[in-house]
Amino acid sequence: MTTLEKLIDLIRETSCSLSDDVEKALKRQLKIERTAGNSAAVLNLSTIVENIALARRQSTPLCQDTGTLTFFVDISLRRRVTVKLLQKAVAAATERGYLRKNTINSVTGASCDDNCAPGAPVVHYMEGMNRGEVTLLMKGGGSENMSRQYSLPDTSLDAGRDMQGVRKCILDAVVKTQGYGCAPGILGVCIGGDRASGYEVAKMQLLRSLDEKGGEFASLEKQILKEANSLGIGPMGLGGKTTLLGVKIASRTRLPASFFVTVAYLCWAARRRTVTI
């Protein structure tokens, strides 16, 4: 298989087949909601699970919004997996029906029918990845709209420049999202950084497996997940014990004058996948 075909297949797999860890988490939460007798939550999660199986079987997109395509490419592949080649793969995947026409010129309102334009897809050449790897994240507009950034101290939340202040910001983001981001969701969080790097680092946390254990913020992640799922928001905001599937937190240094807390929200259709070129 050529590099181009590997990239096209990566797009197909990401668009049409949910990551194993997320599917497992959804099925686990479905059992919990059934035991609790939450009929609306059971109906929503059952429909999601059925949709996952159907999309995989038919190689059709999991969601009509095939999202912003963000590629994370091992830097050793920079001359082989070029932006031009990635755009060629995206155009081919769009033609084959794995992606909808999902890219709009912000000035003219015209559709970029092949999903390719300056900055589309988004491409990051990364150090520290396994050699030869390309990872794709597809994040829909509904979940992107629910991402938020806070600046501490925040008097409206009575949140100071400490971990309790960080916790209040994250839970506020969950409350304000309600069902708008197609819950149950996953949170990627960055503590610190500047405004731009905060969003970038927060979004990168969404690449981490839900099964990942330990880490610097493991206790805080577990606490927020438990508290969020006690709010009663539930799948699609219609009630239940499943508001979030996971929380992943990282930190970056900051300037003395700034203390940002950035929350990247991802819907249940957590479409992320890695291929080795």
C-alpha positions in Angstrom: 0.0 0.0 0.0 1.4 3.4 -1.0 1.8 6.2 1.6 -1.2 8.0 0.0 -3.4 5.0 0.3 -2.4 4.5 3.9 -3.4 8.1 4.6 -6.7 7.7 2.8 -7.4 4.6 4.8 -6.4 6.4 8.1 -9.1 9.0 7.3 -11.7 6.3 6.5 -11.0 4.4 9.7 -11.0 7.5 11.8 -14.3 8.8 10.3 -16.1 5.4 10.3 -14.8 3.5 13.3 -14.7 4.7 16.9 -11.7 4.2 19.0 -11.8 0.9 21.0 -11.3 2.6 24.4 -14.2 5.1 23.8 -16.6 2.4 22.6 -15.8 0.3 25.6 -16.5 3.2 27.9 -19.8 3.9 26.2 -20.9 0.2 26.6 -19.8 0.2 30.3 -21.8 3.4 31.0 -24.8 1.9 29.2 -24.8 -1.0 31.7 -24.6 1.5 34.6 -27.6 3.5 33.2 -29.6 0.3 32.7 -29.0 -0.7 36.3 -30.0 2.8 37.5 -33.1 2.7 35.4 -32.4 5.9 33.6 -34.6 5.3 30.5 -33.6 8.4 28.5 -29.9 7.7 29.1 -30.4 4.1 28.1 -32.2 5.1 24.9 -29.5 7.6 23.9 -26.5 5.4 24.7 -28.2 2.4 23.0 -28.7 4.5 19.9 -25.0 5.6 20.0 -23.8 2.0 20.3 -26.0 0.9 17.4 -24.7 3.8 15.3 -21.1 2.8 16.0 -21.7 -0.7 14.8 -23.6 0.4 11.7 -21.0 3.0 10.7 -18.2 0.5 11.1 -20.0 -2.2 9.1 -20.9 0.1 6.2 -17.7 2.2 6.3 -19.9 5.4 6.6 -19.1 8.4 8.8 -20.0 8.0 12.5 -21.4 11.6 12.4 -22.6 13.9 9.7 -20.1 16.5 10.9 -16.8 14.9 10.0 -15.0 17.7 11.8 -11.8 19.6 11.6 -9.1 17.2 10.5 -5.9 17.7 12.5 -2.9 15.6 11.7 0.0 15.1 14.1 3.0 13.8 12.1 6.3 12.5 13.4 8.8 15.1 12.4 11.0 12.4 10.7 8.2 12.1 8.0 8.3 15.8 7.2 9.7 15.3 3.7 7.6 12.2 3.0 4.2 13.1 4.5 3.9 16.7 3.2 1.0 19.1 3.5 0.4 18.6 -0.2 0.2 14.8 0.2 -2.2 15.1 3.2 -4.4 17.4 1.2 -4.4 15.0 -1.7 -5.5 12.2 0.8 -8.2 14.4 2.2 -9.5 15.3 -1.3 -9.6 11.6 -2.2 -11.4 10.6 1.0 -14.0 13.3 0.4 -14.6 12.1 -3.1 -15.1 8.5 -1.8 -17.7 9.7 0.8 -15.6 9.3 4.0 -15.9 13.0 4.6 -18.6 15.5 3.8 -18.0 18.8 2.2 -17.2 20.5 5.5 -14.8 23.4 4.8 -16.1 26.9 4.4 -14.3 30.1 3.2 -14.8 32.4 6.2 -14.8 35.6 4.0 -16.9 34.5 1.0 -19.0 31.8 2.6 -18.1 29.5 -0.4 -17.6 25.8 0.2 -14.2 24.3 -0.4 -15.7 21.1 -1.8 -12.5 19.0 -1.5 -12.0 20.1 2.1 -8.6 21.5 1.2 -7.5 25.2 1.6 -4.7 27.1 3.4 -4.8 25.7 6.9 -7.1 22.8 6.0 -6.4 20.2 7.0 -4.5 21.3 10.1 -1.0 19.7 10.2 1.5 19.6 13.1 4.9 18.1 12.7 5.8 16.8 16.1 8.9 15.7 18.0 8.6 12.9 20.6 6.2 10.8 18.6 7.0 7.2 17.7 9.0 7.0 14.6 6.9 7.0 11.4 3.6 7.6 13.1 0.8 9.8 11.9 -2.2 10.5 14.2 -5.5 12.0 13.0 -8.0 13.8 15.3 -11.4 14.7 13.8 -13.2 17.1 16.0 -16.7 18.3 15.1 -18.0 21.8 15.3 -20.6 21.2 18.0 -17.9 20.1 20.4 -15.5 22.7 19.3 -18.1 25.4 20.1 -18.2 24.1 23.7 -14.4 24.5 24.3 -13.7 27.3 26.8 -10.8 29.3 28.3 -10.7 30.9 31.7 -8.4 33.5 33.3 -7.7 33.1 37.0 -8.6 34.6 39.3 -12.3 34.5 38.2 -14.5 36.3 40.7 -17.7 35.1 39.1 -16.7 31.5 40.0 -14.9 32.5 43.3 -11.9 30.7 41.7 -8.4 31.6 42.8 -5.0 30.9 41.3 -4.8 27.4 42.8 -5.9 23.8 42.0 -9.4 24.4 43.5 -9.7 27.4 41.2 -8.8 25.1 38.3 -11.3 22.6 39.4 -14.1 25.2 39.5 -13.3 26.3 36.0 -13.4 22.8 34.6 -16.7 22.0 36.3 -18.2 25.3 35.2 -17.3 24.3 31.6 -19.2 21.1 32.1 -22.3 22.8 33.5 -22.3 25.4 30.7 -22.0 22.8 28.0 -25.1 20.8 29.3 -26.2 18.7 26.3 -25.0 21.0 23.5 -21.8 19.2 22.8 -23.4 15.8 22.2 -22.7 14.4 25.6 -21.2 12.2 26.9 -18.0 14.0 26.2 -14.3 13.9 27.0 -12.4 16.9 28.4 -8.8 17.8 27.5 -7.5 20.5 29.8 -4.4 22.7 29.9 -3.4 24.5 33.1 -1.3 27.5 32.2 0.4 28.4 28.9 -0.6 31.4 26.9 -3.9 31.7 25.1 -2.8 29.9 21.9 -0.7 27.1 23.5 -3.4 26.5 26.1 -5.9 25.5 23.4 -3.3 23.5 21.5 -2.1 21.5 24.5 -5.7 21.0 25.8 -6.7 19.6 22.4 -3.7 17.3 22.3 -4.9 15.6 25.6 -7.9 14.3 23.6 -5.4 11.9 21.9 -4.8 10.1 25.2 -6.5 6.8 25.7 -9.3 6.7 28.3 -7.6 3.6 29.7 -4.4 5.4 30.5 -3.6 5.2 34.2 -1.5 7.4 36.5 0.1 10.7 35.7 0.6 14.0 37.5 -3.1 14.9 37.5 -4.6 11.4 37.9 -6.3 12.3 41.2 -7.8 15.5 39.9 -9.0 13.8 36.7 -10.7 11.1 38.7 -12.3 13.7 41.0 -13.7 15.9 38.2 -15.0 12.9 36.3 -16.9 11.7 39.4 -18.2 15.2 40.1 -19.3 15.8 36.5 -21.2 12.6 36.4 -23.0 13.4 39.6 -24.5 16.6 38.0 -27.4 14.6 36.3 -26.8 16.2 32.9 -26.4 12.8 31.2 -26.3 11.8 27.5 -27.5 14.6 25.2 -28.3 16.6 28.3 -31.5 14.5 29.0 -30.5 13.2 32.4 -28.4 10.3 33.7 -25.1 9.4 35.3 -23.0 9.7 32.1 -22.0 13.3 31.4 -18.3 12.6 30.8 -16.4 9.6 29.7 -13.0 10.9 30.7 -10.9 13.9 31.7 -7.2 14.4 30.7 -5.2 17.2 32.1 -1.7 18.6 31.4 0.1 21.8 32.4 2.4 24.3 30.9 4.4 27.2 32.4 2.9 30.6 32.5 3.8 34.3 32.9 3.3 35.9 36.3 0.5 38.1 35.0 -1.5 35.2 33.4 -3.1 32.1 34.6 -5.2 30.4 31.9 -7.3 27.3 32.3 -8.3 25.9 28.9 -10.9 23.2 28.4 -11.2 21.4 25.0 -14.5 19.5 24.8 -14.9 16.4 22.6 -18.2 14.7 22.0 -18.8 11.0 22.3 -17.7 10.6 18.6 -14.1 10.8 19.7 -12.5 10.0 16.4 -8.8 9.6 16.7 -6.5 7.0 15.2 -2.8 6.4 14.5 -1.0 4.7 11.6 2.6 3.9 11.0 3.9 5.0 7.6 
